[in-house]
């Protein structure tokens, strides 16, 4: 039994797949970073505080970065 | 807006907590045992079930899946319900998950000590247990995803993304790495062979670290650290960026376990590159955690749970810097196969995972049982014992690793190895092994205090099995709102999030593994390399069953001090019939890749092997190898031989058609040659004893490409 099957016998330029992988990563990283930075501060404060019950967090305002 | 009443399931959390405490004690005790075995071989106890080769996998599996696993589920199930404001999806699934997981652990203990193993690290469990793991993992996933779907909050908090990624990552890794062909109820062969098996195995092995020991614990950190310190997480933006980056990059880093080994250069380069890149998202998590405590460091002084979490995050940062550094080929040439790797894994395991478990439970148990911690003083004492224990464990092992490497690579004025005998290096690092035992004892003592403290707190407290809660019903909010960013939209949509996470995870593995499996040119064949004979195959299975790979490697790197010591470096084409590969990851004993190459330093005669297996201390008084006298007593089950040959044929090993019919006859014929050799040396032994098969296997290693075979 040829476990791997006969789907691909040869792929020219297989070694360049990893370059493509790095490029995909870089593009996605820049996009995600940009869109994340654009999230409104108030929304971020809400998300961060969402795990606390009403009276748990004494002060909602923190010196923290969003 | 309708406010709905519901209950949180606390009982399942309690079950997992108790399982954590019990299995933690077992896992650490086995760890102490194997530390003793390495320094004092008498602790192998003279039994085949308790030899180091079998107890070491028991320790790793117990720590990872029993101790850390149960703690992970406890922490997840508590936090998941509260961040989603929903009871767990299904109580029956919860119970099946819990009891199924404990059954897996018991089966693991029995089978590993019994010698039923695949021979692949952290994936040793045989195929029936693998199937059970898959079923229970799916049960867990269904329970978690079901809870996400019935949540009462619009946005899915960060912790849950990490839990989801963990579930998906482990599912993919386990299924792909566990594809094996059963031969009998407790024996199988992986469908992959040699270098392909190595790539798949270490893609799995490193990502088991990623998606079992890292991502769920980052998710738990994102919940328990803010709760324990009463401070929201430092930066939600950072949590988004480092989440996607980490889950994408981690999957590529597996080949850093195989540097300088018989693998195409492009695969090694991938592993190195992405391992270095991994520093950034890993430190993103560490920074986010530590900066959460800005303005709250006074609390760290007073709360043991925060002390542990700070040590955990620091250890995480250390390990995730050290790991990428060890992925540099120049550093890896030093560290690989030495105790440096063991030090590294224990900084991460004891520091990061241990610290997070202790920190989480010191906060969670009093909260869950509605009582103060039984003894804060005991908790603080535990903290200092654990921290000192980690240092006393790791520092001697760094010392041992560097010492051993320096000795192994030293040349004298004549250009010859100064220490040609591997055993000289083992003897030199014994004092460091004694310190390791002390470090382990300290850590275990701290754990005993923790164990007592937890059970006393539980006894004092009062668990509400079904804790009442209320929250507004979730209104339908599937449409994207004006001004809503894409990530905010994804955070609201569990299914979309799941699919995107799966894509991110899958890319790295696919790019590395598929070409290795499909492209013939990646595995250049060597015409002289032939399949194992039936006798050699039986010996190989005994080698795997006894975990010889835990101490011995079969992989000579193209480094001068290795080739001068062991012989010709290992070629990828030598391993094409190795199901599983047995390259090893640690040299407590010498490499064996040329044990069948007549004239090499590791070639030994049949009578030498007989004496060395049965009475190793008579050959080398300073050896730490356990004795295996049962090899000379136990019989090989010859009825298994035809089945094994047929299985290998199915996997593509080119035995002649119908060879299974004459395999037993060939077995006996070859065995008689070794029997005659032993008889000439004064040892009378039957041909079907295990030791004959072992000798045949060792005499096969490297023989095919040796000059003697070419003639």
Interface residues (C-beta under 8 A of the other chain):
Chain A: X1 X2 X3 X4 X7 X8 X9 X10 X11 X14 X15 X17 X18 X21 X22 X24 X25 X28 X29 X32 X33 X35 X36 X37 X38 X39 X40 X43 X44 X45 X47 X48 X49 X50 X51 X52 X56 X57 X58 X62 X63 X64 X65 X66
Chain B: X82 X83 X153 X155 X157 X158 X159 X191 X223 X226 X227 X230 X231 X232 X233 X234 X235 X236 X237 X238 X240 X241 X244 X245 X248 X249 X252 X266 X269 X270 X273 X277 X291 X292 X294 X295 X483 X485 X486 X487 X488 X507 X508 X511 X514 X515 X517 X518 X519 X520 X521 X650 X651 X652
